[in-house]
Amino acid sequence: MNNVILQDDALRSSQRMLHIIYALHALGLGLGAFGAATVVGSFLFGWPSIIAVVLSYIERSKVANTWMSSHIDWVIRTFWIALAWSLLVLVVSVPLMALLIGFATLPLGMFLLGVWAIYRIARGWLRLKDGQAMPAE
């Protein structure tokens, strides 16, 4: 009986940590949306999101084989996909600046990436709040 209580406490602790991780990512996005930085820049390079990614990797083994592991995978994947796509937008847009079109593709690409990151963090956090796993991708 005590073992079940300890497991429940550990799961509740992990769920609280996941809320903190989502909150840190949301803070990073919010700082970009309402501050001097861009949404994507703040999400990828701001302290709140970097701390959230580190915490996600630390928490990963604790939630293995539970419904919460899908959330850890979700936030980690969101961060790395956003980084990869932002680099792709830069690689495509910078050469196009010679033709002036890059001055449009860069902010548009980063804006769309910011909207996508906001969607991913909001969707994951809402599902966590409801005690639901993230769907497989």
N, C-alpha and C positions, 0 to 999 in steps of 0.2 A: 504494500500500500504506500509506504514512504517513497519507493522508487517512482511510482506513478506521479506523486505530488512533485517530486524533484524534476521529473520530465516536463510536467505542466509548467512549473516555474521557469525552466530553461526556455520553453517555447514562448511563454509570455515575454520573457526578457529579450528573446530574439525578435519578437514582433515589435516590441518597443524600439529596439535598435533599427529595425527596418523603417519605422516611422521617422526616426531621427535621420536616417539616410535620405529618405524622400524629402524631408524638410530641408536638409542641407542643399540638395539639388535644387529644390524650389527657391531657396534663398539665393543661390547662385544665378538662377534664371531671372529672379526678380531684380537683383542688383544690376543685371545687364539691361533689363527692360526699363528700369527707372533711374539708372545711374549713367555715368559717362561712358561705360563700356558697352559693347554689343552683347546681345543675349547669348550668342554662341561663344563669344570670347570669354564672357564671364562664366558660362557653363563649363567650358573646357579648361580654363586657366585660372579661375577664381578659387580662392582657398576653400569655400564651402564645398564645392563639387570635388575638389581634389581630396579633401578629408572624407567625403562620402564614398568615393571610389576605394580609398584605402580601407575604410570600415567595411565596405562590401566584401572585399577580399578576405578580411579577417573573419567576418561573420559567415562566410561561405561554408566552411566545414561544419559549423555549428547547426546549420539548417539543412544539411544534406539529407536527402530522402524524406523531406517534409514538403508540404505545399508552399512553404515560404522560399524554398530554393528557387522556384520559378521567378520570384521577385528579385532575388539577388542577381540571377542571370539577366533579368530584364534591365536592371539599372546599370549593370556592368556593360551589357551589350549596347545600351543607349549611349553611354559615354564613348565607347570605342567607335561605334558607327558614326556618331557625330564628328569625332575627330577625323576619321577617314574621309567622310564627305566634305568636311571643311577644307581639308588639304586638296581634294579633287577640285572643289570650286576655285581655290586659289591657283592651282596648276593650270586650269582652263582659262580663268579670267585674266591673269596677269599678262600672258602673251596677247590676249585679245584687246588689251588696253591700247596697244599700238593702233588698232582699228577703231578705237573709242567704244566699241561694244562692251569691252571688259569692265568699263565704268558702270555699266548697267547689270551685267551678269554677276559681278561680285556682290553688290548689296542685295540683289534679288535672291541669289543662292543662299546667302547667309541669313536673310530674313526667313526664307522657307525652311531652312534648317532649324532656326530658332523656334518657329511655330511647331515643327515636328518634335523637337525636344520638349517643349512645353506640353504638348499632347501626350507624349510617352510618360513623362513624370506624373502628370495629372491622372492619366488612366491607371497607371500602376498604383498610385497612392489611394485612389478611390477603391480599387479592387482589394487592396490590403485592408483598408478600413472595413470592408464588407466581409473580410475573412476568405476571400476567393484567391485561388491561384491564378497566375497569368497563363493565358493560352500558349500552347507551343507554337513556335514560329517556324 
